[in-house]
Amino acid sequence: MTHTENHLLKPLHRQYFENNQGVWQWHLTMAVTDWPGFWRADWPLAMKLRFVSMWLSHAHLGGYDLRTEVRLKGESVFHRTRLSKGSLTLYLSEKIFELDPDGQSLTLTGQEYLWPNLKQGLPFAPLQGRVLSATSAEYAMPFMGLVCPCLTHLDRVKDEIILENSWMKLVFRL
């Protein structure tokens, strides 16, 4: 059996995370697609103001850098994300993806850390997702206390992650 044949026998979520292990450097662009919807969103005012400050910085100073680290160990995947502007870390998250025995489903747990208090984590409730293929997945993703649908497409040609809700769109590209 060749390496390719052996790889195709593995569950989709193992293929996906084996392909995407390592350290990734991304560039983030953010857009608010519905400002009235943003202000109506059920989100604490402090988070809204934090988001507006990030959006203003992005609009006037350019995009953010995002570094992700992905490590697969057994049926768990460690995923750390750091969003920064220059040397200033604005957002940090540490997540664990638990792979389900069905070969596609996963459960995401962890916490987020927000500037200016990067020492105090905000845990989030377990979130569900599934791997669609060896190069794409969809899951609920926490972002600054919100839970947003996330769609990934990582094929070394069109590498992007889109995090979107009714009023915002974040696009991560290599």
C-alpha positions as CSV (number, residue, x, y, z in Angstrom):
1,M,0.0,0.0,0.0
2,T,1.4,3.4,-1.0
3,H,1.6,6.4,1.4
4,T,-1.2,8.1,-0.6
5,E,-3.5,5.0,-0.3
6,N,-2.8,4.7,3.4
7,H,-3.5,8.4,3.9
8,L,-6.9,8.1,2.2
9,L,-8.0,5.3,4.6
10,K,-7.6,7.6,7.6
11,P,-10.7,9.5,8.9
12,L,-11.3,12.9,7.3
13,H,-10.6,14.9,10.4
14,R,-7.2,13.1,10.9
15,Q,-6.3,13.8,7.3
16,Y,-7.3,17.5,7.7
17,F,-5.3,18.1,10.9
18,E,-2.3,16.0,9.8
19,N,-2.1,18.2,6.6
20,N,-2.4,21.4,8.6
21,Q,-0.1,20.8,11.5
22,G,2.7,23.3,12.2
23,V,2.9,27.1,12.5
24,W,1.0,29.3,10.1
25,Q,1.4,33.0,9.4
26,W,-1.8,34.7,8.2
27,H,-2.8,38.2,7.2
28,L,-6.2,39.3,8.5
29,T,-8.7,41.7,6.8
30,M,-11.8,42.7,8.6
31,A,-15.0,44.3,7.4
32,V,-18.2,45.3,9.1
33,T,-21.0,44.6,6.7
34,D,-23.9,45.9,8.7
35,W,-23.1,48.7,11.3
36,P,-26.7,48.9,12.6
37,G,-26.7,45.1,13.0
38,F,-23.4,45.4,14.9
39,W,-24.8,47.9,17.4
40,R,-28.0,45.7,17.9
41,A,-25.9,42.6,18.5
42,D,-26.2,40.9,21.8
43,W,-22.6,41.7,22.9
44,P,-21.3,43.6,25.9
45,L,-20.6,47.3,25.2
46,A,-17.0,46.8,26.3
47,M,-16.5,44.1,23.6
48,K,-18.1,46.4,21.0
49,L,-15.8,49.2,21.9
50,R,-12.8,46.9,21.8
51,F,-13.9,45.6,18.4
52,V,-14.4,49.2,17.1
53,S,-10.9,50.1,18.2
54,M,-9.5,47.1,16.3
55,W,-11.6,47.9,13.2
56,L,-10.4,51.6,13.3
57,S,-6.8,50.5,13.6
58,H,-7.3,48.1,10.8
59,A,-8.9,50.7,8.6
60,H,-6.2,53.4,9.2
61,L,-3.1,51.3,9.8
62,G,-3.7,48.2,7.7
63,G,-4.4,44.5,8.4
64,Y,-3.3,42.4,11.3
65,D,-0.9,39.5,11.5
66,L,-2.2,36.2,12.8
67,R,0.0,33.3,13.9
68,T,-1.5,29.9,14.5
69,E,0.1,26.8,15.9
70,V,-1.6,23.5,15.2
71,R,-0.4,20.2,16.9
72,L,-2.2,16.8,16.5
73,K,-1.7,14.3,19.3
74,G,-3.8,11.2,19.4
75,E,-7.5,12.3,19.1
76,S,-6.8,15.8,20.2
77,V,-5.6,18.9,18.4
78,F,-4.0,21.8,20.2
79,H,-4.6,25.1,18.4
80,R,-3.1,28.5,19.6
81,T,-3.9,31.7,17.8
82,R,-2.2,35.1,18.3
83,L,-3.5,38.3,16.6
84,S,-1.1,41.2,16.7
85,K,-0.3,44.6,15.3
86,G,3.5,44.9,15.3
87,S,4.7,43.6,18.6
88,L,1.4,44.3,20.4
89,T,-0.7,41.2,21.0
90,L,-4.4,42.1,20.8
91,Y,-6.0,38.6,21.0
92,L,-4.8,35.2,22.0
93,S,-6.8,31.9,22.1
94,E,-5.9,28.4,23.1
95,K,-8.3,25.7,21.9
96,I,-8.5,21.9,21.9
97,F,-10.3,20.1,19.1
98,E,-11.4,16.6,20.2
99,L,-11.9,14.3,17.2
100,D,-15.1,12.2,17.3
101,P,-14.9,8.5,16.4
102,D,-17.2,9.1,13.4
103,G,-14.2,10.5,11.4
104,Q,-15.7,13.9,10.7
105,S,-17.2,15.5,13.8
106,L,-15.2,17.5,16.4
107,T,-15.8,19.4,19.6
108,L,-13.9,22.6,20.3
109,T,-13.1,23.8,23.9
110,G,-10.7,26.4,25.2
111,Q,-10.4,30.1,26.2
112,E,-9.7,33.5,24.7
113,Y,-7.4,36.2,26.1
114,L,-8.1,39.8,25.2
115,W,-6.0,42.9,25.3
116,P,-5.2,44.6,27.6
117,N,-5.6,41.7,30.1
118,L,-4.0,38.8,28.4
119,K,-3.5,36.9,31.6
120,Q,-7.2,36.4,32.3
121,G,-8.8,33.8,30.0
122,L,-12.5,33.8,28.9
123,P,-13.5,30.2,28.7
124,F,-16.2,29.3,26.1
125,A,-18.8,26.5,26.1
126,P,-18.0,23.4,24.0
127,L,-18.6,24.1,20.3
128,Q,-19.3,21.6,17.4
129,G,-17.9,21.3,14.0
130,R,-17.1,18.9,11.2
131,V,-14.4,18.3,8.7
132,L,-15.8,18.3,5.1
133,S,-12.7,17.0,3.3
134,A,-8.9,16.7,3.8
135,T,-8.7,20.4,2.9
136,S,-11.9,22.0,4.4
137,A,-13.8,22.2,7.6
138,E,-16.7,24.1,9.2
139,Y,-17.2,24.8,12.9
140,A,-18.4,27.3,15.4
141,M,-15.5,29.5,16.4
142,P,-15.3,31.9,19.3
143,F,-14.1,35.4,18.7
144,M,-14.1,38.0,21.5
145,G,-16.9,36.3,23.3
146,L,-19.0,35.8,20.2
147,V,-19.6,32.4,18.5
148,C,-19.4,32.7,14.7
149,P,-19.6,30.2,11.8
150,C,-16.1,29.5,10.5
151,L,-15.3,27.9,7.1
152,T,-11.7,26.9,6.3
153,H,-10.3,26.0,2.9
154,L,-6.6,25.0,3.1
155,D,-5.3,23.4,0.0
156,R,-2.0,25.3,-0.5
157,V,-3.6,27.1,-3.5
158,K,-6.5,29.0,-2.0
159,D,-5.6,29.0,1.7
160,E,-8.2,31.0,3.5
161,I,-10.3,31.0,6.6
162,I,-13.6,33.0,6.7
163,L,-15.2,33.9,10.0
164,E,-18.6,35.5,9.4
165,N,-21.8,36.5,11.0
166,S,-24.7,38.8,10.1
167,W,-22.7,42.0,10.6
168,M,-19.0,41.1,10.1
169,K,-16.6,39.2,7.9
170,L,-13.1,38.3,8.8
171,V,-10.9,36.8,6.1
172,F,-7.5,35.1,6.9
173,R,-5.1,34.5,4.1
174,L,-1.6,33.1,3.9
